[in-house]
Amino acid sequence: MKKLVLMAVAIVAVSFASCGNKQAAAEKAAADSIRIADSIAAVEEAAAAAAEAAAAAADTVVVDSAAVVAE
């Protein structure tokens, strides 16, 4: 009987150990996903700014070459 009680206590201890810190893990996962989303947004914003700068540079080249051809 003592072995059964000891086995039950061991099972309960293992189950408590395996179920612990779910709240902390969930909070860490939420913080990681927010950090990743912010990083993605920053990269997309930088890409959009680079595309705008390239488009503006291309527009000036077209305007300058048209002015040279017109003269």
PyRosetta script that sets phi, psi and omega in degrees:
from pyrosetta import init, pose_from_sequence

init()
pose = pose_from_sequence("MKKLVLMAVAIVAVSFASCGNKQAAAEKAAADSIRIADSIAAVEEAAAAAAEAAAAAADTVVVDSAAVVAE")
pose.set_psi(1, -38.4)
pose.set_omega(1, -179.9)
pose.set_phi(2, -62.4)
pose.set_psi(2, -35.3)
pose.set_omega(2, 179.9)
pose.set_phi(3, -67.0)
pose.set_psi(3, -36.9)
pose.set_omega(3, 178.6)
pose.set_phi(4, -66.8)
pose.set_psi(4, -41.1)
pose.set_omega(4, 178.5)
pose.set_phi(5, -65.4)
pose.set_psi(5, -44.1)
pose.set_omega(5, 178.2)
pose.set_phi(6, -61.8)
pose.set_psi(6, -40.7)
pose.set_omega(6, 178.3)
pose.set_phi(7, -65.1)
pose.set_psi(7, -40.6)
pose.set_omega(7, 178.8)
pose.set_phi(8, -64.7)
pose.set_psi(8, -41.6)
pose.set_omega(8, 178.8)
pose.set_phi(9, -64.6)
pose.set_psi(9, -39.7)
pose.set_omega(9, 178.6)
pose.set_phi(10, -64.3)
pose.set_psi(10, -41.5)
pose.set_omega(10, 179.1)
pose.set_phi(11, -64.2)
pose.set_psi(11, -42.7)
pose.set_omega(11, 179.3)
pose.set_phi(12, -64.0)
pose.set_psi(12, -41.5)
pose.set_omega(12, -179.7)
pose.set_phi(13, -64.0)
pose.set_psi(13, -41.8)
pose.set_omega(13, 178.8)
pose.set_phi(14, -66.5)
pose.set_psi(14, -39.3)
pose.set_omega(14, -179.6)
pose.set_phi(15, -67.4)
pose.set_psi(15, -37.8)
pose.set_omega(15, 176.0)
pose.set_phi(16, -65.3)
pose.set_psi(16, -40.2)
pose.set_omega(16, -179.1)
pose.set_phi(17, -66.7)
pose.set_psi(17, -36.2)
pose.set_omega(17, -177.7)
pose.set_phi(18, -78.2)
pose.set_psi(18, -20.0)
pose.set_omega(18, -177.5)
pose.set_phi(19, -98.3)
pose.set_psi(19, -2.1)
pose.set_omega(19, -174.0)
pose.set_phi(20, -75.0)
pose.set_psi(20, 157.5)
pose.set_omega(20, 172.8)
pose.set_phi(21, 63.5)
pose.set_psi(21, 28.6)
pose.set_omega(21, 176.1)
pose.set_phi(22, -67.8)
pose.set_psi(22, -36.3)
pose.set_omega(22, 179.7)
pose.set_phi(23, -65.9)
pose.set_psi(23, -43.4)
pose.set_omega(23, 179.9)
pose.set_phi(24, -65.3)
pose.set_psi(24, -38.9)
pose.set_omega(24, 178.9)
pose.set_phi(25, -66.5)
pose.set_psi(25, -38.2)
pose.set_omega(25, 179.0)
pose.set_phi(26, -66.5)
pose.set_psi(26, -40.6)
pose.set_omega(26, 178.4)
pose.set_phi(27, -65.8)
pose.set_psi(27, -40.1)
pose.set_omega(27, 178.3)
pose.set_phi(28, -65.4)
pose.set_psi(28, -40.2)
pose.set_omega(28, 179.0)
pose.set_phi(29, -64.7)
pose.set_psi(29, -39.5)
pose.set_omega(29, 178.7)
pose.set_phi(30, -65.6)
pose.set_psi(30, -42.6)
pose.set_omega(30, 179.3)
pose.set_phi(31, -64.7)
pose.set_psi(31, -39.9)
pose.set_omega(31, 178.6)
pose.set_phi(32, -64.5)
pose.set_psi(32, -41.7)
pose.set_omega(32, -178.9)
pose.set_phi(33, -68.3)
pose.set_psi(33, -34.7)
pose.set_omega(33, 176.7)
pose.set_phi(34, -66.9)
pose.set_psi(34, -42.2)
pose.set_omega(34, 179.4)
pose.set_phi(35, -63.0)
pose.set_psi(35, -41.5)
pose.set_omega(35, -179.8)
pose.set_phi(36, -67.3)
pose.set_psi(36, -41.5)
pose.set_omega(36, 179.2)
pose.set_phi(37, -63.4)
pose.set_psi(37, -40.0)
pose.set_omega(37, 177.6)
pose.set_phi(38, -64.7)
pose.set_psi(38, -39.0)
pose.set_omega(38, 178.7)
pose.set_phi(39, -64.8)
pose.set_psi(39, -42.4)
pose.set_omega(39, 179.3)
pose.set_phi(40, -64.0)
pose.set_psi(40, -41.7)
pose.set_omega(40, 179.5)
pose.set_phi(41, -64.0)
pose.set_psi(41, -39.2)
pose.set_omega(41, 179.1)
pose.set_phi(42, -66.0)
pose.set_psi(42, -40.2)
pose.set_omega(42, 178.9)
pose.set_phi(43, -66.5)
pose.set_psi(43, -42.8)
pose.set_omega(43, 179.2)
pose.set_phi(44, -64.5)
pose.set_psi(44, -38.4)
pose.set_omega(44, 179.0)
pose.set_phi(45, -65.7)
pose.set_psi(45, -41.0)
pose.set_omega(45, 178.5)
pose.set_phi(46, -65.9)
pose.set_psi(46, -38.5)
pose.set_omega(46, 178.7)
pose.set_phi(47, -66.3)
pose.set_psi(47, -39.7)
pose.set_omega(47, 178.6)
pose.set_phi(48, -65.8)
pose.set_psi(48, -40.1)
pose.set_omega(48, 179.0)
pose.set_phi(49, -65.7)
pose.set_psi(49, -39.6)
pose.set_omega(49, 178.3)
pose.set_phi(50, -66.3)
pose.set_psi(50, -38.3)
pose.set_omega(50, 178.6)
pose.set_phi(51, -66.2)
pose.set_psi(51, -39.4)
pose.set_omega(51, 177.2)
pose.set_phi(52, -64.0)
pose.set_psi(52, -41.8)
pose.set_omega(52, 180.0)
pose.set_phi(53, -65.3)
pose.set_psi(53, -40.0)
pose.set_omega(53, 178.3)
pose.set_phi(54, -66.5)
pose.set_psi(54, -39.6)
pose.set_omega(54, 179.0)
pose.set_phi(55, -66.8)
pose.set_psi(55, -39.0)
pose.set_omega(55, 178.7)
pose.set_phi(56, -66.9)
pose.set_psi(56, -39.5)
pose.set_omega(56, 178.4)
pose.set_phi(57, -66.6)
pose.set_psi(57, -39.5)
pose.set_omega(57, 178.8)
pose.set_phi(58, -67.1)
pose.set_psi(58, -37.4)
pose.set_omega(58, 178.3)
pose.set_phi(59, -64.4)
pose.set_psi(59, -39.5)
pose.set_omega(59, -179.4)
pose.set_phi(60, -69.2)
pose.set_psi(60, -35.9)
pose.set_omega(60, 178.7)
pose.set_phi(61, -65.0)
pose.set_psi(61, -42.1)
pose.set_omega(61, 179.6)
pose.set_phi(62, -65.2)
pose.set_psi(62, -42.4)
pose.set_omega(62, 179.8)
pose.set_phi(63, -66.4)
pose.set_psi(63, -43.4)
pose.set_omega(63, -179.5)
pose.set_phi(64, -64.6)
pose.set_psi(64, -43.4)
pose.set_omega(64, -179.5)
pose.set_phi(65, -68.5)
pose.set_psi(65, -33.8)
pose.set_omega(65, 177.4)
pose.set_phi(66, -67.5)
pose.set_psi(66, -36.0)
pose.set_omega(66, 178.6)
pose.set_phi(67, -68.5)
pose.set_psi(67, -36.4)
pose.set_omega(67, 178.8)
pose.set_phi(68, -68.9)
pose.set_psi(68, -39.9)
pose.set_omega(68, -179.9)
pose.set_phi(69, -68.1)
pose.set_psi(69, -37.5)
pose.set_omega(69, -178.2)
pose.set_phi(70, -68.9)
pose.set_psi(70, -28.0)
pose.set_omega(70, -177.8)
pose.set_phi(71, -77.7)
pose.dump_pdb("model.pdb")
